[in-house]
């Protein structure tokens, strides 16, 4: 049987794609446009996905890097990643009408960090320096905050009082990502305090668990997500750790048909900022080269939804809103 006629089995991870924080952030921009009309200004990418950003741009959202680019008094939305206190203050100086789309799980980390800082603890933030969420969290916690990402970083960590140390984590890391760092921290600082592992982002953990199970059944992994998406990159790394070819693609156009050589079963997942439509476009692209059968892995059915800000709660979803919950047929 020739390669082109060989059937291709595709297994979709469950869960995959949008999490509740991303759904809420997109919903906020769309409802703000519905209520206030264009333009609505958004500081940074609302979520890390070009398709989402481009779609919202077409509807009247203007994305900026900093609040000083926004006209005085304009409707302004902070991204799901959260912002530093100085950004909030800058928005106040410009009298911006701010709607905060920070993921509630990120806000919870900010509150935990401030609570520890108020008690005089050194704070250890487990995360990736330079990531928007980490930059926002650093700017929300007063006092001393140390950012580390690997267990070996703990060795050189110096704190004011080894008995008064606390840790918080970047939400796009999972229990698996942080357990070795936390173990190293506990070994060096036996009295360290921090959140229960159950407080780590459910979506990150669920998506990684699904890819671990998926990787046992496939000979190639495709992760649909942005190159600057922390959780998408981690999903690709999990596949690599299983020794299977694993590729991160922003959309179907990035797929290289040469990757299909020798492949019989492909797994597909998507980062927490990637819409389901990109997954379905990828499947349609695969069907251009092989006869494809599609199935979905058994997994967690997520039903988490976060409340909208009060000023948008009564605004109906616009008719042309992105269908962030529905799965389109391949």
Secondary structure as the mmCIF struct_conf table of DSSP 4:
data_model
#
loop_
_struct_conf.conf_type_id
_struct_conf.id
_struct_conf.beg_label_comp_id
_struct_conf.beg_label_asym_id
_struct_conf.beg_label_seq_id
_struct_conf.end_label_comp_id
_struct_conf.end_label_asym_id
_struct_conf.end_label_seq_id
HELX_RH_3T_P HELX_RH_3T_P1 UNK A 3 UNK A 5
BEND BEND1 UNK A 6 UNK A 6
STRN STRN1 UNK A 8 UNK A 12
BEND BEND2 UNK A 14 UNK A 15
BEND BEND3 UNK A 17 UNK A 17
HELX_RH_AL_P HELX_RH_AL_P1 UNK A 20 UNK A 36
BEND BEND4 UNK A 38 UNK A 38
STRN STRN2 UNK A 40 UNK A 43
BEND BEND5 UNK A 44 UNK A 44
BEND BEND6 UNK A 46 UNK A 48
HELX_RH_AL_P HELX_RH_AL_P2 UNK A 50 UNK A 58
TURN_TY1_P TURN_TY1_P1 UNK A 59 UNK A 60
STRN STRN3 UNK A 61 UNK A 64
BEND BEND7 UNK A 65 UNK A 66
HELX_RH_3T_P HELX_RH_3T_P2 UNK A 67 UNK A 69
BEND BEND8 UNK A 70 UNK A 70
HELX_LH_PP_P HELX_LH_PP_P1 UNK A 71 UNK A 71
TURN_TY1_P TURN_TY1_P2 UNK A 72 UNK A 73
STRN STRN4 UNK A 75 UNK A 78
TURN_TY1_P TURN_TY1_P3 UNK A 80 UNK A 81
HELX_RH_AL_P HELX_RH_AL_P3 UNK A 85 UNK A 93
TURN_TY1_P TURN_TY1_P4 UNK A 94 UNK A 95
STRN STRN5 UNK A 97 UNK A 100
HELX_RH_AL_P HELX_RH_AL_P4 UNK A 104 UNK A 118
TURN_TY1_P TURN_TY1_P5 UNK A 119 UNK A 120
STRN STRN6 UNK A 122 UNK A 126
BEND BEND9 UNK A 127 UNK A 127
TURN_TY1_P TURN_TY1_P6 UNK A 129 UNK A 130
HELX_RH_AL_P HELX_RH_AL_P5 UNK A 132 UNK A 138
TURN_TY1_P TURN_TY1_P7 UNK A 139 UNK A 140
BEND BEND10 UNK A 141 UNK A 141
BEND BEND11 UNK A 143 UNK A 143
STRN STRN7 UNK A 145 UNK A 148
BEND BEND12 UNK A 150 UNK A 150
HELX_RH_3T_P HELX_RH_3T_P3 UNK A 151 UNK A 154
TURN_TY1_P TURN_TY1_P8 UNK A 155 UNK A 156
BEND BEND13 UNK A 160 UNK A 160
TURN_TY1_P TURN_TY1_P9 UNK A 162 UNK A 163
BEND BEND14 UNK A 164 UNK A 164
STRN STRN8 UNK A 165 UNK A 169
TURN_TY1_P TURN_TY1_P10 UNK A 171 UNK A 172
BEND BEND15 UNK A 173 UNK A 173
HELX_RH_AL_P HELX_RH_AL_P6 UNK A 175 UNK A 188
TURN_TY1_P TURN_TY1_P11 UNK A 190 UNK A 191
STRN STRN9 UNK A 193 UNK A 194
HELX_RH_3T_P HELX_RH_3T_P4 UNK A 197 UNK A 199
BEND BEND16 UNK A 200 UNK A 200
HELX_RH_AL_P HELX_RH_AL_P7 UNK A 202 UNK A 215
TURN_TY1_P TURN_TY1_P12 UNK A 216 UNK A 216
BEND BEND17 UNK A 217 UNK A 217
BEND BEND18 UNK A 219 UNK A 219
STRN STRN10 UNK A 220 UNK A 224
BEND BEND19 UNK A 225 UNK A 225
TURN_TY1_P TURN_TY1_P13 UNK A 227 UNK A 228
HELX_RH_AL_P HELX_RH_AL_P8 UNK A 230 UNK A 241
TURN_TY1_P TURN_TY1_P14 UNK A 242 UNK A 243
BEND BEND20 UNK A 244 UNK A 244
STRN STRN11 UNK A 245 UNK A 249
BEND BEND21 UNK A 250 UNK A 251
HELX_RH_3T_P HELX_RH_3T_P5 UNK A 252 UNK A 254
HELX_RH_3T_P HELX_RH_3T_P6 UNK A 257 UNK A 260
TURN_TY1_P TURN_TY1_P15 UNK A 261 UNK A 262
BEND BEND22 UNK A 264 UNK A 264
STRN STRN12 UNK A 265 UNK A 270
TURN_TY1_P TURN_TY1_P16 UNK A 272 UNK A 273
HELX_RH_AL_P HELX_RH_AL_P9 UNK A 276 UNK A 286
TURN_TY1_P TURN_TY1_P17 UNK A 287 UNK A 289
BEND BEND23 UNK A 290 UNK A 290
STRN STRN13 UNK A 292 UNK A 296
HELX_LH_PP_P HELX_LH_PP_P2 UNK A 306 UNK A 309
HELX_RH_3T_P HELX_RH_3T_P7 UNK A 310 UNK A 312
TURN_TY1_P TURN_TY1_P18 UNK A 313 UNK A 314
BEND BEND24 UNK A 315 UNK A 315
HELX_LH_PP_P HELX_LH_PP_P3 UNK A 316 UNK A 318
TURN_TY1_P TURN_TY1_P19 UNK A 319 UNK A 320
BEND BEND25 UNK A 324 UNK A 325
HELX_LH_PP_P HELX_LH_PP_P4 UNK A 326 UNK A 329
#
